[in-house]
Amino acid sequence: MNSFLPLIFLHSIGFSQKALARIFENDENYEEFYNQINNSFLQNLGFKEDKIQTVLEKKQKLDIGKIIELIEKLHIQIITLHNPLYPELLLQTPVCPYFLYVRGILPTHTNLLSIIGSRKSTSYSRTTLVNIIPDLVREWYGIISGWAYGVDSIGHKITLENNGYTLSVFGTGIDQCYPKENKELFNQILASGGALISPFPLGTLPEPYNFPIRNEIVAGISKGTLVTESAEKSGTLITARLSLDFGRDVFAIPGDVTKATSIGTNSLIRDGQAKLTMSALDILSEYGPVTILTQAEILPTLPKFDDPIEVSIYGLLINESLDISSIANHLEMDAVLIAGKLSIMEVYGTVEITIDGSYRAL
């Protein structure tokens, strides 16, 4: 059994991220814990009777086969806060989930900026971001957003158009595609070597109370947040203020003072909560010396993959050389399958075998 499956089962039957963090602070005995669950066991843990009944009913109805099939089909990885791949900046916040559902490749650095704004954005957001995001990408900054309509989608798309790294944080289960119109974007992010992450159980639908949690992760995983087009009262402003609470930088693109979608953004600048931002230099200058590279000077970007398993393999080999067995253990997949994928990747020149029989990324 995949060692993290019992953790997924626990999450699915009603154990919250906070409860899981408390239970498994010092001992990751997921399978043993799951197998012990009964009425008296939960009573000893201090669960109230109504919660006990809910958990036991959900456990009885849990479709384990369906979960296993979904994990394998979508190549979902589980990254707990004990894993070195867990996003470093998110780990420093008081809201970090105990674990993340991940598809694709997590970044191995902290040069990440979130881009947020109105779901009802105008052409102004795309015009300004087209002038800013390419320079951020050329300086090897990854772009984070929340997968929504409007500015979120624009940020992801412009990053992909410029061969940059982008990561999307879901307000649903990672097996859901919301909004459905973004399905193609969903696939493009994975194929580009980016990532999709969620803190919510599989099957979680887009309920309103999920999105503040999503916004916490967007703010927490980034070293800074760029805001464009935000109304006076909006989730965008809440995310910007979360960034400030986490000690992160906030940048804001000024907007037309006669437009409702500019009120929130301009107020952040007026109140000294955000740096007025007109170009990427206004952001990058906060983080040390900056040289904006020209397109001709950009080093080759990550290769493109059509297979998410190859994406995951490449993500491991970027950091270190590994043999087939080690890769299979990391990804919790069959070694024969991994060997087949490596053979294909070797033919296409994205990996090579070393003298000791391990593989490394090219």
C-alpha positions as CSV (number, residue, x, y, z in Angstrom):
1,M,0.0,0.0,0.0
2,N,1.2,3.5,-0.8
3,S,2.4,4.8,2.6
4,F,0.4,8.0,2.3
5,L,-2.9,6.4,1.4
6,P,-4.1,6.1,5.0
7,L,-3.3,9.8,5.4
8,I,-5.6,10.5,2.4
9,F,-8.2,8.3,3.9
10,L,-8.1,10.1,7.3
11,H,-8.5,13.4,5.5
12,S,-11.4,12.1,3.5
13,I,-13.3,10.9,6.6
14,G,-13.1,14.2,8.4
15,F,-9.7,14.7,10.0
16,S,-8.8,18.3,9.4
17,Q,-5.3,19.5,8.5
18,K,-4.9,21.0,12.0
19,A,-5.9,17.7,13.6
20,L,-3.5,15.7,11.4
21,A,-0.7,18.1,12.2
22,R,-1.3,17.6,15.9
23,I,-1.7,13.8,15.7
24,F,1.3,13.2,13.6
25,E,3.7,15.8,14.9
26,N,6.2,13.2,16.0
27,D,5.1,10.0,14.5
28,E,3.9,9.4,10.9
29,N,2.2,6.1,11.7
30,Y,-0.8,6.8,9.3
31,E,-1.8,3.2,8.6
32,E,-1.6,2.1,12.2
33,F,-3.7,5.1,13.3
34,Y,-6.3,4.6,10.6
35,N,-6.7,0.9,11.4
36,Q,-7.3,1.6,15.1
37,I,-10.3,4.0,14.5
38,N,-13.4,2.9,16.3
39,N,-15.7,4.5,18.9
40,S,-13.6,4.0,22.0
41,F,-10.4,5.1,20.1
42,L,-11.9,8.4,19.1
43,Q,-13.4,8.9,22.6
44,N,-9.9,8.6,24.0
45,L,-8.7,11.2,21.6
46,G,-11.4,13.6,23.0
47,F,-13.7,13.6,20.0
48,K,-17.3,14.6,20.7
49,E,-20.1,12.0,20.1
50,D,-21.5,13.7,17.0
51,K,-18.1,14.0,15.4
52,I,-17.3,10.3,16.2
53,Q,-20.5,9.2,14.5
54,T,-19.7,11.3,11.4
55,V,-16.1,9.9,11.2
56,L,-17.2,6.3,11.6
57,E,-20.0,6.6,9.0
58,K,-17.6,8.2,6.5
59,K,-15.0,5.5,7.2
60,Q,-17.6,2.8,6.5
61,K,-18.7,4.4,3.2
62,L,-15.2,5.3,2.0
63,D,-14.5,4.0,-1.5
64,I,-10.9,3.1,-1.1
65,G,-10.6,1.6,-4.5
66,K,-11.9,4.8,-6.1
67,I,-9.3,6.9,-4.2
68,I,-6.4,4.6,-5.2
69,E,-7.6,4.7,-8.8
70,L,-7.7,8.5,-8.7
71,I,-4.3,8.9,-7.1
72,E,-2.7,6.7,-9.8
73,K,-4.6,8.2,-12.7
74,L,-3.8,11.8,-11.9
75,H,-0.3,11.0,-10.5
76,I,-1.1,12.8,-7.3
77,Q,1.8,13.2,-4.8
78,I,1.5,13.8,-1.1
79,I,4.0,16.3,0.4
80,T,3.8,16.6,4.2
81,L,5.5,19.4,6.1
82,H,8.2,16.9,7.1
83,N,9.2,16.5,3.4
84,P,12.1,18.7,2.2
85,L,10.0,19.4,-0.9
86,Y,7.4,21.2,1.1
87,P,7.4,24.9,0.1
88,E,9.9,26.7,2.4
89,L,8.1,30.0,2.7
90,L,4.7,28.4,3.4
91,L,6.3,26.4,6.2
92,Q,7.3,29.6,7.9
93,T,3.6,30.7,8.2
94,P,1.2,29.9,11.0
95,V,-1.4,28.6,8.5
96,C,0.7,26.0,6.7
97,P,-1.4,22.8,6.0
98,Y,0.0,19.5,7.4
99,F,0.2,18.2,3.8
100,L,-0.5,19.2,0.2
101,Y,-1.9,17.3,-2.7
102,V,0.4,18.0,-5.6
103,R,0.4,17.4,-9.3
104,G,3.5,18.3,-11.3
105,I,6.8,19.8,-10.0
106,L,7.1,21.9,-6.9
107,P,9.7,24.7,-7.1
108,T,13.0,24.1,-5.5
109,H,13.6,27.8,-4.7
110,T,11.8,30.7,-3.0
111,N,11.8,33.2,-5.9
112,L,8.1,33.1,-6.1
113,L,5.7,36.0,-6.6
114,S,1.9,35.8,-6.4
115,I,-0.2,37.8,-8.8
116,I,-3.8,38.5,-7.7
117,G,-6.6,40.8,-8.7
118,S,-10.2,41.0,-9.8
119,R,-12.2,38.2,-11.4
120,K,-13.9,40.9,-13.4
121,S,-10.6,42.4,-14.6
122,T,-10.5,44.6,-17.7
123,S,-8.0,44.6,-20.6
124,Y,-5.9,46.9,-18.3
125,S,-4.7,44.0,-16.3
126,R,-3.4,42.0,-19.3
127,T,-1.8,45.1,-20.8
128,T,0.1,45.9,-17.6
129,L,1.0,42.3,-16.8
130,V,2.3,41.7,-20.3
131,N,4.9,44.3,-19.6
132,I,5.8,43.0,-16.2
133,I,5.7,39.2,-16.1
134,P,8.2,38.5,-19.0
135,D,10.9,40.4,-17.1
136,L,10.1,38.5,-13.9
137,V,10.4,35.2,-15.8
138,R,13.7,36.3,-17.3
139,E,15.0,36.8,-13.8
140,W,13.9,33.3,-12.9
141,Y,10.9,34.2,-10.8
142,G,8.0,31.8,-10.6
143,I,4.4,33.1,-10.7
144,I,1.8,31.8,-8.3
145,S,-2.0,32.4,-8.4
146,G,-5.3,30.9,-7.5
147,W,-6.8,29.5,-10.7
148,A,-9.8,31.8,-10.8
149,Y,-11.2,33.8,-13.7
150,G,-9.7,37.2,-14.4
151,V,-6.3,38.2,-13.1
152,D,-5.4,34.7,-11.8
153,S,-5.8,33.1,-15.2
154,I,-4.1,36.0,-17.0
155,G,-1.1,35.7,-14.8
156,H,-0.8,31.9,-15.5
157,K,-1.3,32.4,-19.2
158,I,1.3,35.2,-19.7
159,T,3.8,33.2,-17.7
160,L,3.3,30.1,-19.9
161,E,3.5,32.3,-23.0
162,N,7.0,33.3,-21.8
163,N,8.1,29.8,-20.9
164,G,8.1,30.6,-17.2
165,Y,7.3,28.5,-14.1
166,T,3.8,28.8,-12.7
167,L,2.0,27.2,-9.8
168,S,-1.8,27.2,-9.2
169,V,-3.4,26.8,-5.8
170,F,-6.8,25.2,-5.8
171,G,-9.8,26.2,-3.7
172,T,-11.2,22.7,-4.4
173,G,-9.9,19.1,-4.4
174,I,-7.0,18.6,-6.7
175,D,-9.1,16.2,-8.8
176,Q,-11.6,19.0,-9.6
177,C,-11.3,21.6,-12.4
178,Y,-12.9,24.9,-11.3
179,P,-13.7,26.9,-13.3
180,K,-14.2,24.2,-16.0
181,E,-13.3,26.6,-18.7
182,N,-9.8,26.6,-17.4
183,K,-9.2,22.9,-18.2
184,E,-6.8,23.6,-21.1
185,L,-4.9,25.9,-18.9
186,F,-4.8,23.2,-16.2
187,N,-3.1,20.8,-18.7
188,Q,-0.7,23.5,-20.0
189,I,0.6,24.2,-16.5
190,L,1.4,20.5,-16.0
191,A,2.9,20.1,-19.4
192,S,5.2,23.1,-18.8
193,G,6.7,21.7,-15.7
194,G,4.6,23.7,-13.3
195,A,2.4,22.5,-10.5
196,L,-1.1,22.3,-9.1
197,I,-1.6,22.1,-5.4
198,S,-4.5,21.8,-3.0
199,P,-4.9,21.4,0.8
200,F,-8.5,20.0,0.4
201,P,-9.7,16.4,0.4
202,L,-10.3,14.7,-2.9
203,G,-13.7,15.5,-4.3
204,T,-14.0,18.9,-2.5
205,L,-16.3,21.2,-4.4
206,P,-15.8,25.0,-4.8
207,E,-17.5,26.1,-1.5
208,P,-17.2,29.8,-0.5
209,Y,-15.4,29.0,2.8
210,N,-12.6,27.2,0.9
211,F,-11.2,30.2,-0.8
212,P,-9.9,32.1,2.2
213,I,-7.8,29.0,2.9
214,R,-6.7,29.0,-0.7
215,N,-5.8,32.7,-0.4
216,E,-3.7,32.0,2.7
217,I,-1.6,29.5,0.8
218,V,-1.2,31.9,-2.2
219,A,0.1,34.6,0.2
220,G,2.2,32.2,2.3
221,I,4.0,30.5,-0.5
222,S,5.2,33.7,-2.1
223,K,8.0,36.2,-1.1
224,G,5.8,39.0,-2.5
225,T,2.4,39.7,-3.9
226,L,1.5,41.9,-6.9
227,V,-2.0,43.3,-7.1
228,T,-3.8,44.6,-10.1
229,E,-7.4,45.7,-10.3
230,S,-9.1,45.2,-7.0
231,A,-12.4,46.5,-5.8
232,E,-12.8,48.2,-2.4
233,K,-14.0,45.1,-0.6
234,S,-12.6,41.9,-2.2
235,G,-10.8,38.6,-1.6
236,T,-7.8,40.3,-3.4
237,L,-7.4,42.8,-0.6
238,I,-7.7,40.1,2.0
239,T,-4.9,38.1,0.3
240,A,-2.7,41.3,0.1
241,R,-3.2,41.9,3.8
242,L,-2.4,38.3,4.6
243,S,0.9,38.8,2.7
244,L,1.6,41.8,5.0
245,D,0.7,39.7,8.1
246,F,3.2,37.1,6.9
247,G,5.9,39.8,6.6
248,R,5.9,39.6,2.8
249,D,6.1,42.5,0.3
250,V,3.1,43.8,-1.5
251,F,3.2,45.6,-4.8
252,A,0.3,47.3,-6.5
253,I,-0.2,48.5,-10.1
254,P,-2.0,51.9,-9.9
255,G,-5.3,52.1,-11.7
256,D,-7.8,54.6,-13.1
257,V,-9.2,56.5,-10.1
258,T,-12.7,56.6,-11.8
259,K,-12.9,52.8,-12.0
260,A,-14.4,50.7,-9.2
261,T,-11.9,48.0,-10.0
262,S,-9.1,50.4,-9.0
263,I,-10.3,51.5,-5.6
264,G,-8.8,48.6,-3.6
265,T,-5.5,48.7,-5.5
266,N,-5.1,52.5,-5.2
267,S,-6.0,52.4,-1.5
268,L,-3.2,50.0,-0.8
269,I,-0.7,52.4,-2.3
270,R,-2.3,55.4,-0.6
271,D,-2.2,53.8,2.8
272,G,1.5,52.8,2.4
273,Q,0.7,49.1,2.4
274,A,1.9,48.4,-1.1
275,K,4.7,49.7,-3.3
276,L,3.5,51.6,-6.4
277,T,4.6,49.3,-9.3
278,M,5.0,50.3,-12.9
279,S,7.5,47.7,-14.1
280,A,9.3,44.5,-13.0
281,L,12.2,46.7,-11.8
282,D,10.0,48.1,-9.1
283,I,9.6,44.6,-7.8
284,L,13.1,43.1,-8.5
285,S,14.9,46.1,-7.0
286,E,13.5,45.1,-3.6
287,Y,15.5,41.9,-3.8
288,G,19.0,43.0,-4.6
289,P,20.9,43.9,-7.8
290,V,18.9,43.3,-10.9
291,T,19.9,42.9,-14.6
292,I,17.0,42.4,-16.9
293,L,18.0,39.7,-19.4
294,T,17.2,40.1,-23.1
295,Q,15.3,37.2,-24.8
296,A,18.6,36.1,-26.5
297,E,20.3,35.8,-23.2
298,I,17.8,33.6,-21.5
299,L,19.1,30.1,-20.7
300,P,17.1,27.1,-22.0
301,T,14.0,26.6,-20.0
302,L,12.6,23.3,-18.7
303,P,11.8,20.8,-21.5
304,K,8.2,20.3,-22.3
305,F,6.5,17.0,-21.3
306,D,3.2,15.5,-22.4
307,D,3.4,12.8,-19.6
308,P,2.9,13.9,-16.0
309,I,5.0,11.0,-14.8
310,E,7.9,12.3,-16.8
311,V,7.3,15.7,-15.3
312,S,7.6,14.2,-11.8
313,I,10.7,12.2,-12.7
314,Y,12.4,15.3,-14.2
315,G,11.5,17.3,-11.1
316,L,13.4,14.8,-8.9
317,L,16.4,14.6,-11.2
318,I,16.9,18.4,-11.4
319,N,18.2,18.3,-7.8
320,E,20.2,15.1,-7.7
321,S,21.1,11.9,-9.7
322,L,19.0,8.9,-8.7
323,D,18.7,5.3,-9.7
324,I,15.5,3.7,-10.9
325,S,14.7,2.2,-7.5
326,S,15.2,5.5,-5.7
327,I,12.9,7.3,-8.2
328,A,10.3,4.6,-7.8
329,N,10.4,4.9,-4.0
330,H,10.2,8.7,-4.1
331,L,7.2,8.7,-6.5
332,E,5.8,5.5,-4.9
333,M,5.4,3.9,-8.4
334,D,6.4,0.6,-10.0
335,A,10.1,0.4,-10.9
336,V,9.3,-1.2,-14.2
337,L,7.0,1.7,-15.2
338,I,9.7,4.2,-14.1
339,A,12.4,2.4,-16.2
340,G,10.2,2.6,-19.2
341,K,9.6,6.3,-18.8
342,L,13.4,6.9,-18.3
343,S,14.1,5.1,-21.5
344,I,11.8,7.4,-23.4
345,M,13.2,10.5,-21.7
346,E,16.7,9.3,-22.6
347,V,15.8,9.0,-26.2
348,Y,14.4,12.6,-26.2
349,G,17.5,13.9,-24.5
350,T,15.9,15.1,-21.3
351,V,17.9,12.7,-19.0
352,E,21.0,10.6,-19.2
353,I,22.4,7.6,-17.4
354,T,25.6,8.1,-15.5
355,I,28.6,5.7,-15.0
356,D,27.2,4.4,-11.7
357,G,23.8,3.5,-13.3
358,S,21.8,6.5,-11.9
359,Y,20.0,9.1,-14.0
360,R,20.4,12.9,-14.1
361,A,18.5,15.7,-15.8
362,L,19.9,17.5,-18.8
